[in-house]
Amino acid sequence: MRLTIVGCGSRGSKLAEAADKMMEVKRIYLVDEDKARAEALAATVNKAEVVEDVEEELYHCDLVIECATQAAARQVIPKVVARGVDIMIMSVGALVDDDFREAVTEKAKMCDSKIYIPSGAICGTDGLRASTVGEVQQVELITIMPPVSFEGVKYVEDRGIDLKSIKDKTILYTGTAREAVQLFPRNVNVAAIVSIMGIGFDRTMVTIGVDPDIKTNYHELKIKGEFGDLCTHTYNVPSPINPKTSNLSVFSAIAALERIVKNQWVGI
Amino acid sequence: MRLTIVGCGSRGSKLAEAADKMMEVKRIYLVDEDKARAEALAATVNKAEVVEDVEEELYHCDLVIECATQAAARQVIPKVVARGVDIMIMSVGALVDDDFREAVTEKAKMCDSKIYIPSGAICGTDGLRASTVGEVQQVELITIMPPVSFEGVKYVEDRGIDLKSIKDKTILYTGTAREAVQLFPRNVNVAAIVSIMGIGFDRTMVTIGVDPDIKTNYHELKIKGEFGDLCTHTYNVPSPINPKTSNLSVFSAIAALERIVKNQWVGI
């Protein structure tokens, strides 16, 4: 199996290192708009080589792993699926736009390309997917982060919220996932994963808050439906290399890659 | 795609009905040791026909869904994987035996057969699988059920525990998953799913208790590792058709089947 990794930041690097150890992976093509960064990574990964762009490699590779930015994802996804190549998407926020998501999903179906979305920084997407087979009354995502995580967020600035003066756990926002992903760019991926795997952006409710006492990024997922109830709590340690990413998010992508390359589907 | 469903009880019936509505499913072969039961189901499912045994249909079908018993699963799984046919296993307890599990996993790999295990009556297996990419310090499963669920369980009888006289939440057992699956046949599947997807039967700790006040089957999954911490709570409504099965368990299998037949892997 040959992979193309788009984006050689902390997530791309971890994935390339993990893929390098997988016997079934023969070649790893690396792409980054900063070519020096791709070259620095290639120097430490045996099976890797730097390539100019993704399109060229679509004739050679079996799976593209997007771990760049939403903007890059929006460009890359349509080209990959149209070529019938499978893709794993890390910048899931790129799929928030309904027309775009439906178009690429449809195209992927037509061209026999598979779209993989790892569970990311949250847990319980297994129960979420299963719950939607029956009636679902409620899906709620609650995200609590340290105040520093919201510095520079327009919604916070517009309301004149002084993050440094917050002493207790404080809710900043409650509303639909569709609105939340627009207002809180730091939470787009988790809210998008939950919405896509569950009951959509308009029925999924999102609450976002800050807590000066927590050290981790906390996500709570609550579901009520015909199956019963479930609630999950995930406390994510930020990645030591890039504090904007959590370890679990990268681990879930590596676990997914392991499954794909080994064609072993114990657990689904 | 052609399916063979082994076992036409409540789970097999629900799966057959769901599969009947999936455009991609062309034919559903039904097997049951009670042939009249298979025939009764076939009468209500358009694409279904009753067959004598699984082996015969392995030349025609793409996926076998085992929803019979552990004993049936032990017989069927090796034959299916050796033929290179994919299999979804519901009686996951059949995989508790290390030698058996390793042999069929190895055989499946050799013969390019995929083994699917749905998340079943629990949630958080997505986070569990991801967590094992890093170091994991602790995986704990806590199961609390109404006392009536443990009637006839040898472990309870041997200790002279009078289930009817229990007034408060009471812990019956704490130990390894390996021991728990032997002592508590009602909890085999969930404990096996968690052990197989996580850190194995010897490192997964299981606590089993009763609570006269709960109406649902409760499972709690706690994980601590390099990624951080997570905890999930699942309150399962028993299936109205067969109270020994929970709705979520059947839903997770239908969700998995949907994914497989559509070859759509949004979410992994």
Interface residues (C-beta under 8 A of the other chain):
Chain A: A18 M88 T105 A108 K109 D112 K114 I115 Y116 I117 P118 S119 I122 C123 G124 T125 D126 G127 L128 R129 A130 S131 T132 V133 G134 I193 I196 M197 T216 E226 F227 G228 D229 L230 C231 T232 H233 T234 Y235 N236 V237 S246 N247 L248 V250 F251 S252 I254 A255 A256 E258 R259 I260 K262 N263 Q264 W265 V266 G267 I268
Chain B: A18 M88 T105 A108 K109 D112 K114 I115 Y116 I117 P118 S119 I122 C123 G124 T125 D126 G127 L128 R129 A130 S131 T132 V133 G134 I193 I196 M197 T216 E226 F227 G228 D229 L230 C231 T232 H233 T234 Y235 N236 V237 S246 N247 L248 V250 F251 S252 I254 A255 A256 E258 R259 I260 K262 N263 Q264 W265 V266 G267 I268
